[in-house]
Every structure is written in structure tokens, then in C-alpha cells.
Amino acid sequence: MKILGIITEYNPFHNGHLYHLFKAKEITRADYVVAVMSGNFLQRGEPAIINKWTRTKMALNAGVDLIIELPFVFSTQDANGFAFGAVKLLDSLQITDYLCFGCETDNLDTLCSISNFLHIEPQKYKELIIYNSKNGYEFPRARSQALCEYHRKFGIDGLEKISTLELSKLLKYPNNILALEYIKHLLNLKSKIKPIAIKRMGASYHQKKIKGKISSATSIRNEILNNLSPPKTDLFMLNDKIKSTIPTSGFSVLERELREGRGPITLDSYRQSIFAILRRMSLDDISRIHGVTEGLENRIKKASLKSYTVEQLINSIKTRRYTRTKIQRIILHIMMNLSKEDITIFNKYGPLYARILGFSKKGKTLLRAIKKNSSTPLISKLSNYLRQTIFEENNHVRNRLVKMLDYDILATDIYVLGNKKPEDRVARLDFTHKIVIKKD
């Protein structure tokens, strides 16, 4: 029995994801697919355009067998934190043979050589990062420059045929950065999971307009937002452009969800809440939030008093050093009151449970295998699980686990406030919403 693992957001599930899924199955000849998927808030610091259960249903319809939720405290971190949480969770299931990821190159030897270097982190490389950071560059750029400079001066094992220019180009793509982090954390964990790189097809990651049947998730989300503005009637239908980019098995699911007013959700859906929280918080309160460093709380506070849209707020805070994505993540962490102290603890242990979002008929086999092979708690019904943990002997472990879960629960409670219908804004869906089960 071969099991393929995927780390994903599916925001929303589109033809590019379907290609990746089929190609991964073809390469690995896997019998089953398990996906670790972000919940309602994502790595770029944005809410998912539709909720985690709807995205789960779209993925199950397309052929994924089991979907496990990546806890909020990892799904909204930078590439390193996101990859650590996802890889650690996938590895902890003790059933996965392969991790397949999409990136701009399928040269696994090159990716592994870079990841191995990042895993070792020579002292001179660390010094180059510090030097570049002092010049005001954000970390991804500082690291990229440090890698290229180190390679030019000293050379990196396995990259003898790769020029500095080629290395610099490779490090510009977000999916390549994530791929490097996945491999690095597989090495750190001494995992038995084998990495598989699949070259992306069709549109580039940053493409903003739909072009062809395989288009970027960004372009699809932009088209959905344009399709709904100005607001449509109850007879609303997604246009043919969008329809051409989404698998038939998932399109009706997406269209129904949007028709019923549960999406599309953006950061601006929480405009009033964001400004209310920021204007209430003191500078000390903001400084304790994960991601806020070097006096950034002053810029955030000042911008919150002068801005009246989320776009204005972000543009007033971001600089060459602090990117839009970083600021968006900080805004989410402010909404959730996610502290540096909590993140430090969570990053020490990684995900402490595997929360089931949905499974297919085949997925039941995976659940049995996880229960047999893994010591990681498998959570199906949240209320039952929390009642059971009351009797845990190790209070420290229980407290960390419950605190991590509390962030997931709060994330959903806040996320639903973006729904259009008042009755869809009721809290505690994590306790009442059923696991998505694909029976046929």
C-alpha cells in the first residue's frame, strides 16, 4: 500500500490542482492520497475565499482520500513555520510514503542540494543573512542574496553546474521556496517520506487574470470577486471563465456556496473588526503579537488611526523590509491575539493532533492505518475529544494541545463573521459541523 501526501490550501481547488494530483499519483503509483490542508486562514495572511469544509468537499470530489487540517498557528506562519507544521503533521501520521509538491522546477537534485545546505546552515552563510538584513531587505530576499553570494564565493555541494544567476532566479518563486522548506524539514525530522517535485503547468503563481484552463488561484479569486461586484441576484451564476478553470466535480459545490452567501471572503470582510481591535490595543499589546519586531508596533498603531480601509492600512505599514504578505499575517495574528510566546512553544513541538476535515470511502482505510501506526491523537468529533482529554495525566501536554485547538476554534468563529447572511455568522461551527464524507 503506497500513500501519497500533499500539503495544500486549495483556495479554491482548480484544474492546476487536479493536474498535480493526477501527475503525483502517476509518478508514485500511490493507492491513497492524504492531504494536509490549511483551515480558514492561509499562509499569505488571508482568509480562504470559501470555508474549509467546502474546500474539503471539492478536494474529495476530485480524488483526495483523506483531508487533515493544518492548525491555524502553523497555517498563517511564514514559509519556514508553515512547512515545519505541515511536514511534521504529515510525518507524525506514520503512514505516508511520498510528499509531492508543485514548483517551477522538477530538478529534485538541485532542490535537495539547496535544502541540505539550509539544513546545515554554515556560519558564514548566517553572517551574510545578518549583513543583508541590516541593509533593510525582508528575510526572503536577504536569504536569497546570502545563498547566491555564498555560492559565488565558496560554492554549494551539488550545485556545481548551477550559476549564481540561475540560483537567484530559482529562489524568486514562492512555490520553490516552499519546496525547499518541505525538503529541509524532512531532513530535520529524519523522515522516511520521499520528496517528489512536480513542475507547475500553465499560469504563473502571480498571474492576476485568467488565461486558459489551468490558471492561477489568484486569477480565479480575482475573477470571482469581479463576478460578484456589484452584487448579483439570487439567480447568480459564476461566469464561463471561472467555470473553465474548475473541475466539474467541484464547480457546482463552489457555485452553490457563493450563491448562498458564504463567500467570497477577504480581509476587507473584517474591516470594522480589524480597526476596532487595533484602535483598542496599546503599543505594548501590539508588540507582543507574533511577527511584530523592531518597533513595527508604532507604524501599525499610527496607520490604524489614519486609515479607513484594510488596503490603506496595509499600504501605510508595509516597507521594503516588511512585505505585504508579512503585514497581512500580522493583521491575522492581531485578530486572533496570537503571541510570540505561544508561537515559540508551538514551534518547539509542532502540531499535537490530527483533525479530520473529511474522507472518502477509501479514506477509511487510511484512518485505520493512522490509528494503528501513529501516537498522534486523531480528532473526529471535537466535543468528545475535549471531554476525554480532561483525564489526561500529563497536564502540560494537554494544556498545549487545548490551547492550539482553541486557536482553530476561534479562527472559525471569526471567519464566519465574513458571511453575508446573519444566520451564517453563528459561532462554534467546529463543534457542530459534520465531517465531510464522500460515500461513493
N, C-alpha and C positions, 0 to 999 in steps of 0.2 A: 504494500500500500504506500504510494508516494503522495506526499501532501505539499501543496504549493502555498506559500504565504505571500500576501500582498499588503502593503501599507498605503493607505489611501484616504481621500476626503470625499470623492465622488460628489462634486459640488457644481452641477448635478452629474449623474452618470451619463456619459455621451459615447459617441462612436469610437473616439480615441481610446477610451477605457475598454470598450468591447474588443478592439483590436489587440490591446495589451493583454487582456485576459485570454483570448484565443491563442495568441502567439506564445504566451507563457506556458499554457497547457501543452502546446505543440512541442516546445523545446524540452520541457521537463517530463512530458508524458505523465503528468500528475493525475491521480484518480480523484483528488478532492482539492478544494480551494478554501482557505480560511483568510479572511481579510480583517486587519486591524484598522478601524475607521474612526476618524475624529468625530466627536459628537456634534453639538450645535454651534460651537465656535471653533475657528480654524487657525492654522499656523501663521497666516498672513495678518492675523489680528482682525478678522472679520467674522460676522455671523454667517452661518451657512444660509444659502438662499431659500432652502426648504429644510424642514426638521430632519433629525437623524433617523426616525422610523420610516419616513417616506423615501429617503435616500437608501435605506436598507432594503426596502421593498424593490426599488429599481435594480439594485445590485443582485438580489436573489433571483429576480426575473431573468437577469442576463446570464446567470450561471455560477455565481458565487454560492458556496455551500454553507458557510458559517461566517457571521459578522460579529466581531468583538469590539466594544467601544474603547477607544483610547481616552483615558481620563483627561478632563479639562486642563489639569495642571501641567500636562505634557503637550496636549494638542495646540496650545497657544504659546509655546516657547519658541525660541529661535531654532534654526536648523539642527544644531547640536542637541538641544534639550528634547525637541520633537523626535529626532531619530533615536536618541537613547531610550525614551519612553516606549516608543513603538517596537523597537528591536528587542528590548528587554521583555516586553509583554509577549511578543511572538515566540521568543526563545523559552520563556517560562512555561508555555503550554506543553513543551516537551513532545511535540508530535510533528513539527514542521521540518521538511527536508530542504526546501528551497525558499529563498526570498527573491522575488522578481520585481524589478523596478524599471520604470521608463526614464531614459535620459537622452542626451543629444549624441551620445556615442555608445556603441556596443563593444568597445575595446575594453574588456574586463581586466586585462593585464595592466593596462595603463591606470585604470581606476584603482585597482588593488595596490599598485606601487605607490600611488599618492596617498591612499588611505593608510598604508603601512607606515609611511613617513609621518603622517599626522598622529598615528598611534604612538610612535616613538618620541616625536617632538624634540629634536636636538636643541641644545641650549642656544646655539647661535641663531636658530630659526625663531625661538621665543623672543630673543633680543630684537630681531628685525621687526616682529609684530609690534612690540612696545614702541620702537622708534617710529614706525609708520602711524601708529595710533596717536602719537604725540603731534603728528602733523595735521590732525583734525579729521582723519578718514574714519568712516564707520568700520566696524570689525571685519565684515566680509571682504571689503576692499583692502584693508590693512593686511589681512591674512593672505589674500591673493598676491599682493605685491611682495610680501615676505617670502612666499613659496617660490615665486618666479626669481627673485633676487638670490635666494639660497641656491636654486637650481643653476643659475648662471655662474655663481661663484664656486660652488662646491660639487654640484651635480647631485641628483637623486637616484638611488638604485632603481633600476628598471625603466628609467626614463631617458636612457642614453640617446635614443632616436627621436626624442621629443624636444623641439626647440622651445626657448623661453616664450616666444610669441604664440606657439601652439598651446602651451600650457596656460598662458594668460587667457586665451580665447575659450578654452575648456572651462575655466573657472568663472566665466561670466554668466553661465546658465544656472538658474536656481535648481533645476532637476539634477544637474550634475553635482552640485553642492550637496544635495540631499543624498544622492547615491554614494558619495564619498563618506558622508556621515554614517550611513547604514553599514557600509563595509567596515569602517573604523570601529563601530560599536560591536559588530560581530567579532572582530578581533579582540576588543577589550573584554568581552564576555567569554572568550574562548568557545564560541558557539559552534555547534556542528552543522548549523544551517549554511547551505551553499548559496552565495550570491549569484544572481543571473541578471545581466544588463540587457535591456531591450531598447533598441533605437526608436525614438519617437517618430511617428509618421504624421504628415500633414502640417497643420498650423504650428507656428512657434508659440512658446509659452505666453509671450506678452501680446499676442495678436488681439486687437480690440474689436475687429469686425469679422463677421462670419465669412469664410471663404472655403467653399467645398463642404463635403460631408464629414470630414474629420477636421474639426475646428477647435480652437482653444476654449477651455471652460470660461475664461474671461470674456471672450467674444459672445458666447452663448448667454452668459449672465447679463451682459450689456444689452443684448437684443431682447431678452425677457423684460428687462426694466423699461426699455423703449416701447415694447409692445403693450405695456400696461400704463403708459403715461401719454395722454390723460387717461384716467380710469375708464375701463370698459364696462359694458353692461353685464348682466348675468349670463348672457349668451356668449361671453368672451371665449375666444379660441386662440391658441398660440399660432403664429404665422408659419408659413411653409419653410421659411429659412430655418427657424428653430427646429421644426419637425424633421428636416433633412439631417440634422446633426445628432439626434437622439434615437437610440434603438427603439423599434416598435414596441418591444416588451415593456419599456419604461415610459414612453411618451405619454400614454393615457394617464399613468399614475401622476406624472408631473403636472399635466394639464388640469386634472381634477383637483389637485391640491391648490394650485394657483387660483382656479375658478372659485374655490370655496374660501378664498381669502387668507389661507395660511402660507403667506409668502407673496412676492419675493421680499425677503428681509435683508436689510442693510444696516450699517452702523447708524445711519441717519434715522432709522426707525426708533432709536433710543435717544434722540436728540435731547428731549426735555430731561430725561433721567440723568444723562451724562453731565449736563450743565448743572443740574441741581446738586449732584454728588460733588462735583469739582468745586463749586462755589461754597459748599458747606465745609469741605476739608481744609485743614490748616496745612501750612508748608511741611510741618513735621509729619503729618498724616500721609501726604503725598510722597515724601522722601522714603517712607518705609515700604512703598509698593515695589514689587519686583520689576526690574527694568529701569527704574529711576536712579540715575547716577550723576555725579559731578555737578550737582546743583540744578539739574534739569527741572526740579520741582518749581523753581522760580519762573521759568518760561511757561510751564504748564498752567500755573496759577494765574499769571498775567494774561495769558491767551484766553483762559476761561472767563475772565471778566470782560474782555473786549469782543469776543466772538459770539455769534448767534446761530451759526450752522456748524455741523461737525467738520465739513470741508474747510471752513475758515479756521477752526480750532487746530486741525492737523497742519495746515499750511503755516500757521503762526508759530508752531512749535518746531517743526522739522528744520534741519540744517544739513550741511554736507555730512556731518558726523552722525546725526540722528535721522535715519531714513523714515519715510512714510510708514513702512511696514512696522518698524520698531515702535513708532508713536502709536499706531493702531493697536499693537499688542499691549502697550502700557495703558491705553484707554480701557481695554477689556479688563485688565488686571485691576484697574481702579474701580470699575463697575462691580467687580467681584471681591474687592478688598483682599487681593492675593499678595501676601507679603514676601519679602526677600527671605525672611526666616523660614516660612513654610516651604518655599521652593528649595532651599538648601537641604531641608530634611527630606523632602520628596525625592530630590535628585540623588540622594545617598542610597535610597532603597529601590527606586523605580516603581512601576505600577504594582500594587499589592493585591489586586484581584482582576478577574476577567469577567467583565459584564456583558452578557449576551444581548445583542440587539435583535438578532433574527437568525433563522437557519432553514435549510431546505430539508426534504426527506432524507437526502444523502448526508446532510449535516448532522443528523442524529448519531451517525457512526463516529464523527469527529468528537462530539460531546462525550461519548462513552470512552473514547481513547484518551481525552484530556483528563477525565475523572480517574482513569486507571494510571496514567503516567505522571501527572502533574500534582504538585502540592499547592499550587496557586488556587485560591478559592474561586469557584465558578459560580457567578451570581445570575440566577434566572429571575427570581421574584425578590425584589429589594426588601420589602417589609419582613418577609420570612427570614431572610439572611440577617438583617439587623437584629431581629429578636434572638437568633442563635448566637450572635457574637457577644451578647450580654454575659454568656457563661464562659467566654474565653479566659484562660488562665493568665496569659500574658497581656496585661492591660496596656503596656506601651505599644505593642503591635496593634492591638485593637483600636487604640486612640488614633494612631497614624492612619490606619485604614479607614476608619469612620470619617476622619477629617478630610481625607482625599475624596471619599464618596460625597461628603457634604458639598464640596465644590461642584461636583457633577450635578447634584440635585438643584443647587442654587442656579447653576448655569441654565438649566432648563426652565426654572421658574422665571428667570429674567428674559430668556429667549422668547417665550410665548407672549410677552408684552408687546412684541412687534407684530403680532397677528392683527388683522383688520377688525374681526368681529370680537366684541367684548366677551362673549361666552367662550372664546378660544384662548382667553388670557388667564384662565384659571390655573393656579399653581399645583405642584405635586404630581405632574404627569409621570414622573419616573416611578411613582408608586402605583399608578392606575393604568398606564398604557401597557397593553399586552405586547409580548414578544412577537415579532413578525415571523410567521411560519408559512413557508411555501410548501403546500401539501402535494402538488403534482410534479 
